[in-house]
C-alpha cells in the first residue's frame, strides 16, 4: 500500500509568495505594448492561428500508454517553445512519454505552469471523433483535456515576447505525459518544481462556464479481497463460506463511511466473484473509489479500510491500495492568488468565479508542497474523456489574456 504524507526535508513556502497580492502595474519595455492594454482583441485576431495549432496537436493522438505516440507530440511541443527562445529539457522516461521542462526568463524565483499532453483516448479515435468545428465549438479528442491549455500558454508567451513585456519571475512550464494514470513517473519531478516556485498555475480545463478550481479532493482506490470456502451449492451448502456474501456485508459497511458534510465519499464501483451458480463462491473482490477533502479524512479512511474484519465465520479479508493523491485544499494563499486572478479578469472585462471539485490533478501535488495553486486555467468547454469533448471558441481569447496577465504580474 502507498499512502501520502509530507515529504521529509520539505521546503518552506517561498518568500516571494507575497507577490501574489502586489498591486497591478502597467508594464512597458522598449516601446512594447503596455499591460494596461485589453488583450482579448489581440488574441481574437489570432484565432485562426490558434485553432490551426490546436488541430495539429489534436490530430497527433497521444494515449498515455503509447510512448512513441506521446513522444511524437512532445517533439512538436518542444520545437515550438524552443523557437520562442525557451530552454527545453526533455526528461527521458522508459515506460511513458518523455517529460518536458520548458524555461523562459532569468533569475532564481520562478512561476510554475503545469499541464499534460497525454490523453485517455486510444489511437484511431479520430476516425469516430474527428476534428470539427460546429456551432462555435471545436471538437476532437484531447481538445478540452487538455491540449488547448498548452496552446494557450504558447500564444500567451509568444505575445509577451513579441510585445516586449518584462517578467517578474522566470517561467517554468512542466508538460507531463502520464497525468491520466496518476503521474507515476512525474510526481516527484512536479513536487520538486513546486517547492522552488512562488505559485503554480495548472492549465487543466475550467469547470462549467469557466470557473477556476481553488480546491480539489484527494483520491485513491482500494481493492478488497474476500476469501471463503467452495462447496457444492446443492449437496454441501452448509460446508461452504460464501465470499460474495462476505463482500456484500463489507460493501454496506464501506458505503456507510461516506460523509457529504466533510467531503468524503466512498463508491464501490466494481465487484467480481464466483465461478458458476451451483458452487458456493470461494473468492470475490470489490474495487472502491475514495475521495477526501481533508488529509485527516484520508488517514481516517485508510485506517478503517485496513481495520475491516470478516462478518462470516471462517471468511478472510485482504485490503490493497491507498490514497496517493492528497487533497488540494483551499488555503489562505490560494484565496489571495484567486483574488489576484479575479482582478486581472475584471481588467479584461469578464468575471471569474471559483469552485471546488472532486476530481484530482497534478495541482494536488503542488498544493501538498505548500505552493499556492490555481487550477482550471485552461479552456472553457465540456466532455473530458467523452465523445462530445469540445472547447468553446468564443472563450479562447479571454483565457489566453488571463494567462498572459498572470504570467507577467506574479
Secondary structure per residue as TSV (DSSP state, phi and psi in degrees):
chain	resnum	aa	ss	phi	psi
A	1	X	-	360.0	140.0
A	2	X	-	-114.8	131.3
A	3	X	-	-132.1	144.1
A	4	X	-	-87.2	152.1
A	5	X	-	-160.5	170.4
A	6	X	-	-62.6	135.6
A	7	X	-	-74.0	143.2
A	8	X	T	-67.7	142.7
A	9	X	T	73.2	19.3
A	10	X	-	-62.0	134.7
A	11	X	-	-71.6	151.7
A	12	X	-	-76.1	167.0
A	13	X	-	-60.4	131.2
A	14	X	-	-56.2	143.3
A	15	X	G	-65.7	-12.2
A	16	X	G	-86.5	5.4
A	17	X	G	-56.9	-28.6
A	18	X	G	-62.4	-17.1
A	19	X	G	-67.7	-14.5
A	20	X	G	-57.9	-37.1
A	21	X	G	-101.1	14.2
A	22	X	-	-65.8	149.9
A	23	X	-	-69.2	145.5
A	24	X	-	-64.9	143.8
A	25	X	-	-122.4	159.4
A	26	X	-	-96.1	118.6
A	27	X	-	-102.7	137.2
A	28	X	-	-139.4	151.2
A	29	X	-	-152.5	124.4
A	30	X	T	50.9	40.8
A	31	X	T	77.8	13.2
A	32	X	-	-69.9	171.4
A	33	X	-	-68.2	130.6
A	34	X	-	-70.1	149.6
A	35	X	T	-67.2	-20.4
A	36	X	T	-68.8	-12.2
A	37	X	S	-59.9	143.2
A	38	X	-	-80.2	120.3
A	39	X	-	-89.5	-11.9
A	40	X	H	-58.9	-47.3
A	41	X	H	-60.2	-34.2
A	42	X	H	-58.3	-46.4
A	43	X	H	-81.6	-24.7
A	44	X	H	-59.0	-40.6
A	45	X	T	-68.2	-16.6
A	46	X	T	-103.5	10.4
A	47	X	H	-57.6	-39.4
A	48	X	H	-60.5	-43.9
A	49	X	H	-67.2	-38.5
A	50	X	H	-63.2	-45.5
A	51	X	H	-68.9	-35.8
A	52	X	H	-62.0	-43.3
A	53	X	H	-65.8	-42.5
A	54	X	H	-62.7	-40.3
A	55	X	H	-60.1	-42.1
A	56	X	H	-60.3	-42.9
A	57	X	H	-64.3	-44.3
A	58	X	H	-66.5	-36.5
A	59	X	T	-82.0	2.5
A	60	X	S	-103.1	97.0
A	61	X	-	-70.9	139.8
A	62	X	-	-136.7	62.3
A	63	X	B	-63.4	138.9
A	64	X	T	-50.1	-42.6
A	65	X	T	-78.4	-6.6
A	66	X	-	-100.6	89.7
A	67	X	H	-58.2	-43.5
A	68	X	H	-61.4	-41.9
A	69	X	H	-66.9	-44.4
A	70	X	H	-64.3	-42.0
A	71	X	H	-65.1	-28.0
A	72	X	H	-62.2	-47.4
A	73	X	H	-70.3	-35.7
A	74	X	H	-56.2	-38.4
A	75	X	H	-64.1	-38.7
A	76	X	H	-66.3	-46.8
A	77	X	H	-61.5	-45.1
A	78	X	H	-58.3	-43.4
A	79	X	H	-67.6	-39.1
A	80	X	H	-59.8	-49.5
A	81	X	H	-71.9	-32.0
A	82	X	H	-63.7	-37.9
A	83	X	H	-68.1	-20.4
A	84	X	T	-80.3	-6.1
A	85	X	T	99.3	13.0
A	86	X	-	-80.3	153.3
A	87	X	E	-90.9	118.3
A	88	X	E	-113.0	125.6
A	89	X	E	-113.8	124.0
A	90	X	E	-99.8	110.9
A	91	X	E	-93.2	106.0
A	92	X	-	-65.5	141.3
A	93	X	-	-129.2	150.3
A	94	X	S	-84.6	-47.2
A	95	X	S	-93.5	-41.0
A	96	X	S	-106.7	176.1
A	97	X	-	-62.2	154.5
A	98	X	-	-66.1	134.0
A	99	X	E	-74.6	149.1
A	100	X	E	-116.4	124.7
A	101	X	E	-113.6	118.1
A	102	X	E	-117.2	130.4
A	103	X	E	-126.4	136.3
A	104	X	E	-139.8	135.7
A	105	X	S	102.2	-179.7
A	106	X	-	-127.9	170.1
A	107	X	S	104.9	168.2
A	108	X	S	-81.6	-34.6
A	109	X	-	-76.7	142.4
A	110	X	E	-139.8	154.3
A	111	X	E	-113.5	126.1
A	112	X	E	-94.1	130.1
A	113	X	E	-122.5	121.8
A	114	X	E	-126.0	137.1
A	115	X	E	-165.8	-175.2
A	116	X	E	-143.0	156.7
A	117	X	-	-124.8	11.7
A	118	X	-	-83.6	155.8
A	119	X	B	-133.2	168.9
A	120	X	S	-88.1	-8.0
A	121	X	-	-84.8	136.9
A	122	X	-	-77.5	160.4
A	123	X	T	-59.2	132.1
A	124	X	T	103.8	-8.6
A	125	X	G	-60.9	-31.4
A	126	X	G	-60.0	-23.4
A	127	X	G	-65.2	-32.8
A	128	X	T	-107.7	-18.3
A	129	X	S	-128.6	67.2
A	130	X	-	-71.8	158.5
A	131	X	-	-58.9	129.6
A	132	X	E	-160.7	155.2
A	133	X	E	-118.3	120.7
A	134	X	E	-142.5	132.4
A	135	X	T	52.3	42.0
A	136	X	T	76.0	15.1
A	137	X	E	-126.4	143.2
A	138	X	E	-107.8	125.0
A	139	X	E	-107.1	155.7
A	140	X	-	149.4	153.4
A	141	X	T	-64.6	123.9
A	142	X	T	89.5	-2.0
A	143	X	I	-59.8	-52.2
A	144	X	I	-83.8	-38.1
A	145	X	I	-126.6	91.9
A	146	X	I	-143.1	46.7
A	147	X	I	-65.2	-30.9
A	148	X	H	-60.0	-36.6
A	149	X	H	-60.2	-39.3
A	150	X	H	-68.0	-40.8
A	151	X	H	-60.0	-43.4
A	152	X	H	-57.9	-44.1
A	153	X	H	-64.3	-39.3
A	154	X	H	-60.5	-47.1
A	155	X	H	-73.0	-31.2
A	156	X	H	-65.0	-45.6
A	157	X	H	-65.7	-40.7
A	158	X	H	-60.1	-41.0
A	159	X	H	-66.3	-39.1
A	160	X	H	-59.3	-44.7
A	161	X	H	-70.4	-47.2
A	162	X	H	-64.4	-31.6
A	163	X	H	-93.3	-3.0
A	164	X	T	68.5	33.7
A	165	X	-	-81.0	131.6
A	166	X	-	-78.3	156.1
A	167	X	-	-107.6	148.0
A	168	X	S	-88.5	-17.7
A	169	X	S	-146.2	158.1
A	170	X	E	-65.1	139.4
A	171	X	E	-97.5	130.0
A	172	X	E	-121.1	113.2
A	173	X	E	-96.3	126.8
A	174	X	E	-116.8	112.3
A	175	X	E	-103.5	113.0
A	176	X	E	-90.0	154.2
A	177	X	S	-121.2	1.8
A	178	X	-	-138.0	27.1
A	179	X	G	-63.2	-36.2
A	180	X	G	-67.8	-11.9
A	181	X	G	-117.2	20.6
A	182	X	T	98.5	3.7
A	183	X	-	61.7	46.4
A	184	X	T	-64.1	-34.2
A	185	X	T	-93.2	-9.5
A	186	X	T	-114.7	-12.4
A	187	X	H	-53.6	-51.3
A	188	X	H	-68.0	-32.2
A	189	X	H	-65.4	-42.4
A	190	X	H	-65.7	-44.9
A	191	X	H	-59.8	-41.6
A	192	X	H	-63.4	-41.3
A	193	X	H	-67.2	-39.4
A	194	X	H	-61.8	-39.5
A	195	X	H	-63.9	-25.1
A	196	X	T	-92.9	-1.7
A	197	X	E	-107.9	144.2
A	198	X	E	-71.4	-30.2
A	199	X	E	-160.5	162.5
A	200	X	E	-126.3	130.2
A	201	X	E	-112.1	119.1
A	202	X	E	-103.6	124.1
A	203	X	-	-95.6	29.9
A	204	X	-	-63.9	162.9
A	205	X	-	-59.0	150.8
A	206	X	-	-71.5	177.0
A	207	X	B	-108.8	135.5
A	208	X	T	60.5	-122.8
A	209	X	T	-92.5	23.5
A	210	X	T	119.3	17.0
A	211	X	B	-66.9	139.5
A	212	X	E	-85.0	142.6
A	213	X	E	-96.1	111.2
A	214	X	E	-99.3	-6.1
A	215	X	E	-152.6	150.3
A	216	X	E	-136.4	145.6
A	217	X	-	-71.9	151.9
A	218	X	E	-83.3	163.2
A	219	X	E	-158.2	163.8
A	220	X	E	-170.6	-170.9
A	221	X	E	-144.8	134.5
A	222	X	E	-115.1	148.1
A	223	X	E	-117.8	124.8
A	224	X	E	-106.5	121.1
A	225	X	E	-104.4	132.0
A	226	X	E	-115.4	133.7
A	227	X	E	-117.9	128.2
A	228	X	-	-119.4	-141.2
A	229	X	B	-141.6	125.3
A	230	X	-	-73.8	146.5
A	231	X	E	-160.6	159.3
A	232	X	E	-66.5	127.5
A	233	X	T	-69.2	-18.7
A	234	X	T	-98.8	-52.2
A	235	X	T	-82.3	-35.5
A	236	X	S	-128.1	35.7
A	237	X	G	-54.1	-41.7
A	238	X	G	-67.0	-21.3
A	239	X	G	-83.6	-12.7
A	240	X	-	-88.7	159.6
A	241	X	B	-123.4	113.1
A	242	X	-	-81.4	108.4
A	243	X	H	-66.8	-31.6
A	244	X	H	-68.0	-39.5
A	245	X	H	-62.2	-41.3
A	246	X	H	-62.0	-44.6
A	247	X	H	-60.8	-38.9
A	248	X	H	-61.8	-43.4
A	249	X	H	-59.0	-43.1
A	250	X	H	-69.2	-34.2
A	251	X	H	-61.4	-44.8
A	252	X	H	-61.4	-41.1
A	253	X	H	-64.9	-47.7
A	254	X	H	-64.4	-45.3
A	255	X	H	-62.2	-27.9
A	256	X	T	-70.2	-13.8
A	257	X	T	-80.4	-8.6
A	258	X	-	-60.8	133.6
A	259	X	B	-138.7	100.2
A	260	X	G	-65.2	-31.8
A	261	X	G	-62.4	-37.0
A	262	X	G	-93.6	-1.9
A	263	X	T	80.3	20.9
A	264	X	B	-104.0	125.7
A	265	X	E	-130.5	140.6
A	266	X	E	-126.0	128.9
A	267	X	E	-131.0	114.9
A	268	X	E	-78.0	103.8
A	269	X	E	-96.9	-15.0
A	270	X	E	-153.6	135.0
A	271	X	E	-131.6	151.7
A	272	X	E	-153.3	146.1
A	273	X	E	176.8	162.8
A	274	X	-	78.6	173.3
A	275	X	S	-123.2	-68.9
A	276	X	S	-129.8	163.6
A	277	X	T	-68.6	-23.1
A	278	X	T	-96.6	19.3
A	279	X	E	-125.2	127.9
A	280	X	E	-61.8	122.0
A	281	X	-	-67.5	132.4
A	282	X	S	-86.7	-26.6
A	283	X	E	-139.6	147.4
A	284	X	E	-156.9	156.2
A	285	X	E	-147.0	157.7
A	286	X	E	-133.7	144.0
A	287	X	E	-110.4	128.0
A	288	X	E	-118.6	122.7
A	289	X	E	-87.1	133.2
A	290	X	E	-124.6	135.1
A	291	X	E	-130.6	135.5
A	292	X	E	-136.4	146.8
A	293	X	S	-96.1	-19.2
A	294	X	S	-130.1	147.6
A	295	X	H	-65.5	-29.8
A	296	X	H	-63.2	-34.7
A	297	X	H	-68.1	-35.8
A	298	X	H	-61.0	-42.7
A	299	X	H	-66.1	-41.9
A	300	X	H	-63.4	-46.9
A	301	X	H	-67.3	-38.2
A	302	X	H	-61.5	-43.5
A	303	X	H	-63.8	-41.3
A	304	X	H	-64.2	-42.9
A	305	X	H	-62.1	-43.4
A	306	X	H	-80.3	-6.6
A	307	X	T	-98.4	4.1
A	308	X	-	-60.4	138.2
A	309	X	-	-125.9	149.9
A	310	X	-	-63.9	149.5
A	311	X	S	-92.0	-42.5
A	312	X	S	-83.5	139.3
A	313	X	T	-57.3	135.2
A	314	X	T	74.4	2.3
A	315	X	-	-80.4	155.8
A	316	X	E	-129.4	148.5
A	317	X	E	-125.7	146.2
A	318	X	E	-138.1	133.8
A	319	X	E	-115.8	132.5
A	320	X	E	-125.4	157.9
A	321	X	E	103.4	-167.3
A	322	X	E	176.9	-162.3
A	323	X	E	-123.3	80.7
A	324	X	E	-74.8	-24.5
A	325	X	E	-94.5	113.4
A	326	X	-	-71.3	156.1
A	327	X	-	-69.3	147.1
A	328	X	B	-95.3	96.5
A	329	X	-	-83.9	150.3
A	330	X	-	-81.3	90.2
A	331	X	-	-86.5	169.8
A	332	X	H	-61.0	-38.9
A	333	X	H	-68.3	-34.1
A	334	X	H	-65.0	-40.3
A	335	X	H	-61.5	-43.6
A	336	X	H	-61.5	-40.8
A	337	X	H	-64.9	-41.6
A	338	X	H	-64.7	-42.5
A	339	X	H	-62.8	-35.3
A	340	X	H	-61.8	-45.6
A	341	X	H	-62.6	-38.3
A	342	X	H	-59.6	-43.5
A	343	X	H	-64.5	-39.7
A	344	X	H	-66.2	-40.9
A	345	X	H	-62.3	-40.6
A	346	X	H	-61.2	-35.4
A	347	X	H	-65.8	-25.6
A	348	X	T	-89.7	-4.5
A	349	X	T	92.2	17.0
A	350	X	-	-133.9	160.2
A	351	X	-	-94.9	153.2
A	352	X	-	-133.6	127.2
A	353	X	-	-123.2	170.6
A	354	X	E	-123.3	165.4
A	355	X	E	-157.6	156.1
A	356	X	E	-104.6	140.6
A	357	X	E	-127.1	165.0
A	358	X	S	-89.9	-20.3
A	359	X	-	-76.9	158.3
A	360	X	-	-106.6	163.5
A	361	X	-	-153.1	-177.5
A	362	X	T	-67.5	-16.5
A	363	X	H	-60.8	-27.3
A	364	X	H	-59.1	-39.4
A	365	X	H	-67.1	-41.5
A	366	X	H	-62.8	-46.5
A	367	X	H	-63.0	-35.6
A	368	X	H	-66.6	-21.0
A	369	X	T	-87.5	3.4
A	370	X	T	85.1	11.5
A	371	X	-	-89.4	125.4
A	372	X	-	-55.7	128.1
A	373	X	E	-133.5	129.8
A	374	X	E	-114.6	135.6
A	375	X	B	-122.2	162.7
A	376	X	-	77.8	28.3
A	377	X	-	-85.6	3.5
A	378	X	S	-84.2	-149.7
A	379	X	-	-70.5	159.9
A	380	X	-	-95.1	134.1
A	381	X	E	173.1	-145.9
A	382	X	E	-168.3	169.1
A	383	X	-	87.7	27.5
A	384	X	T	-55.5	130.0
A	385	X	T	71.2	4.9
A	386	X	S	-115.5	168.8
A	387	X	T	-72.4	-19.4
A	388	X	T	-97.7	21.1
A	389	X	-	-54.7	129.9
A	390	X	E	-158.7	164.6
A	391	X	E	-121.1	137.5
A	392	X	E	-80.0	115.2
A	393	X	G	-64.9	-40.0
A	394	X	G	-63.2	-22.9
A	395	X	G	-89.6	-7.9
A	396	X	H	-59.9	-49.5
A	397	X	H	-58.9	-40.9
A	398	X	H	-69.6	-33.1
A	399	X	H	-68.2	-39.5
A	400	X	H	-69.8	-39.7
A	401	X	H	-59.6	-41.3
A	402	X	H	-64.5	-42.4
A	403	X	H	-60.8	-44.2
A	404	X	H	-58.0	-46.1
A	405	X	H	-65.4	-39.0
A	406	X	H	-64.1	-43.6
A	407	X	H	-63.0	-30.8
A	408	X	H	-100.5	-2.7
A	409	X	H	-120.6	-10.4
A	410	X	-	-86.8	360.0
